[in-house]
Amino acid sequence: MHRKQLKKGDMVKVVAGKEKGKTGKIIRIMRDKDRIIVEKLNFVKRHQRPDAKGKGGIVEKEGSLHITNVSYLCSKCDTGVRLGHKILDDGQKVRICKKCQETLDV
C-alpha cells in the first residue's frame, strides 16, 4: 500500500503480524516513518512517570503498525482491497476500490 493512499479515519484490515485479520480505524499516520496507529489494535505497555496529579505507572496504548501490513477495508466488498485513483468529470481526483470500482471519496 502506497503511503499517501491512506487517510486518517479510514477503516483498514491488518494483513500481517500478530493482529492479522483484525480491522480498525486509523487514528494517526506517521508519514516520515511509514507507520500508522489503528484504534484498539496492537496494544503495548509503556511506563509513565507520575505527573503533577500523581498519575503514573504502567499504561497500555496503541502501538504503531507498518503501513504495508494493512490494506483499505472497502465497505462494499467487505474485504481488504487495493486502491486506485480516478479523475471525475469536474476535475476532482478521487480514490476508488480496485475490486469493485466503488468511489471512496465523495
Phi, psi and omega in degrees: 000125179291139190292340181270358182277331181271148180230160177299133180097350178289146173273132181230159176242133180279127184252354180208153177101187185290341179261017185305132178095344181275156181236157178186176183258139178288127177252342179203142176238128176251090187294329181291333180254000183057042181231155177228158173245125182253137183299128176061031177227153174057056181290138176231154179261135180231141176272127183243131179286142180300140177264195183297331180279349180093007180275124179201191179114203181263121180245148176255134176214169181289132174268169182272155175241148176289144187295337179281349180269006178231156173225153183296138180261106180285131182288332180279314180284333184059039178209168177286129184227165172273156181249149175229180180235151180214141178257122182284173181299328180276005177091001180280135179266124183233159176272143177230156175281129181290338184276311185248002180060023178286137177282130185261326180259106181245000000 
